[in-house]
Structure formats: structure tokens, C-alpha cells
Amino acid sequence: MQADVSTTIDVRYEKGESPNGAVVTVTQDGFLDDSVRGERFTLRFSRKACSTCASGKSGWWLYGLGATRICWEGCGAQDFSAEPCH
């Protein structure tokens, strides 16, 4: 049996011409698991001012990471949640 897992990646930058922050959301759905249907990871990035960098800003730094899951029907949360599936 082959897994039919879909993966979506969403990148949202702070407003402005040269953003200092971004949030990347990676969502996977359709796991071949008896309780966990999918997972979502939220990664938060920032940039700082840098006087020695050509662009005037540092590279991107990961400062936050969160994970949630969605369960198959009858096994827990039907929306992405930090609660475990059962």
C-alpha cells in the first residue's frame, strides 16, 4: 500500500519591501497511520540589522518552531491541535 501524503508549504513575509520576519508553514496530510492523519510545522524566522553585511541585514535565523497534528475520525482532534491522537 502506497502512502498518499500531500505536502503544502506556505511562506508569509512581514509587510514591506525588505521584510525582517517570515513564517513558514509545512502541512502534511494523509499519513498511513492508525490515528495520526497529518502534521503541521510552523517555523518562525527573523533578520537583524548588520553593519558588515552587503544587504544591511543578516541572513534568516530560525527562532521558533511549533508542531501540531490532526487525527483520523474517531481518534482525536479533527483540526490541527497540540493534543495527541489516540
N, C-alpha and C positions, 0 to 999 in steps of 0.2 A: 504494500500500500504506500503510495507516494503522498507526501505532505503537500497540501495546497495552501501554503502560508503566503499571505500577502504582506508586503512591507511598504510603508509610506514614510517619507522623510519630509518634514516641513521646517523651513528656516525662516525666522522672522527677525528682522533687524530693527533696532531703535530707529525712530524717525530721524531724518536729517541726511545731509549729503555724505557725511563721514561718521557713521554710527560708532558708538562706544560700547554697544551691547548687542547680543543676539541670543535667541532661544531656539534650539534645535529640538524638534520632537520626532522620535522614531517610533512608529507603531507597527507591531506585527500582530497578525490575526490569522486564526485557522490552525493552531497547533494540533498535532495528533497526540493529545494528552487526555486523560480521562476526566480532568477537572479544569485545567487552565486552558482557556481558549486563545489568549493572546497577552502581550505585554506592551507597555508604553514607557519609553525612557525620555525624560526631559533633561536636556543639557543646557546650562546657562554659561555664556561666555562674556568676557568683558575685555576692553582695551584701555590702556592707560597712556597718558601723555609721556613722550620720550624725546628728550632733547638730542640724543645721539642717533635717533632713527631717521632715515630719509623721509618717511611719511609724516614724522612728528608724533607717531603713535606706536606703541608696542604691538607685537603680534597678539593673537587671540589667546586668552587664558581661561581655562575651564575653572569655574568657581562654584558650580552647583550641579548636582546630579540627583534626579529622583526617578523612582520606578513604581509603576502601578500595574495591575493585571485585571483582566476580565475573565470571568468564569463561564463555562458551559452552563446552559439552563439546568437548574436544579442543584448546582454545585457552588453557589455563592453569588456575588455581585454581578449584575448584568451590565453595569457601566464600569469603566476603569476605576479601580479603587486600590488602596493600600492593603485592604483586607485579604487574607489568604483564601484560596478556593478550598473546598472540601469534597 
